[in-house]
């Protein structure tokens, strides 16, 4: 047995001071105050929950990508709620959300992100919220596994250790980025039954399309096919099954090594 004075032995048991961390970027303090009051009324009291915010009311101290990374690093809740300031809990509360989480734990322990809206596949969306007009968007088939989630309300499992991209910035599509990263790490995202009021219907402005372009460019590079070299093996990574099989044969890998030997010498990688 290891001497505990020599080193602390880690186990798979994790403890968190809070059940939920409720994290919000704030540009309108009055609207944020209304949001917090609705959370507390819905059972998210300060004994079980911590409330964290970034004050962007005077100027943008953080954008969404860098700000939410602050929350994801520093939140002490077992579950981190990343949400907009313009939502109001009115229909479901802490008991309903806890039941949804318990159910997801039973059907898919590898979930990492839950939301009330998102993209299911390239054709279908799932929307389960109440608009500011009072119009209720009801999705009957929940929960549904999704490829993206809407940023108005995201529940992130703290133990999944997620983070947003450091090479993206702005206030759009960070939910999409988080879902992609979660999937790469082996986790899944879902749209669940948790209805709330969202005052905004979204704003696809010029900045939105700029970030969309940056996100596509980033993942085009991140997901490119590539040759991998470790200290004891070499192989080829690709999403193309046939290409991966063919190029990973010893003769092809031999000729690829010769190419790098003559045209990509080590000194070219010096900083």
Number of C-alpha atoms within 10 A of each C-alpha: 4 8 8 8 6 7 8 9 9 7 6 5 5 8 11 13 14 17 18 27 28 23 24 26 25 20 16 14 14 10 15 20 14 15 20 20 14 17 21 15 14 18 14 22 16 12 10 14 22 19 16 16 17 18 16 15 12 9 8 14 12 18 17 20 23 20 21 22 18 17 22 23 12 11 23 19 24 19 24 25 26 24 20 21 25 19 24 23 22 14 13 15 19 18 12 15 17 12 11 17 18 12 13 18 12 10 9 11 13 17 21 27 29 32 29 25 28 26 20 18 12 7 6 10 18 26 23 23 21 21 16 16 10 11 10 15 14 14 18 11 10 16 19 20 20 23 19 27 30 22 22 23 22 26 23 26 21 21 14 16 12 20 18 24 16 9 10 18 19 16 17 23 21 23 24 19 19 23 24 19 17 23 15 10 13 12 18 22 27 28 29 26 24 21 24 22 21 21 17 13 9 11 9 9 9 9 13 15 13 12 18 14 11 15 19 11 11 14 12 11 9 10 11 10 15 11 14 10 11 7 5 5 7 14 15 17 17 15 10 9 9 10 13 15 12 13 18 17 12 12 10 11 17 13 11 13 15 11 12 11 11 8 10 12 10 9 7 8 7 5 4
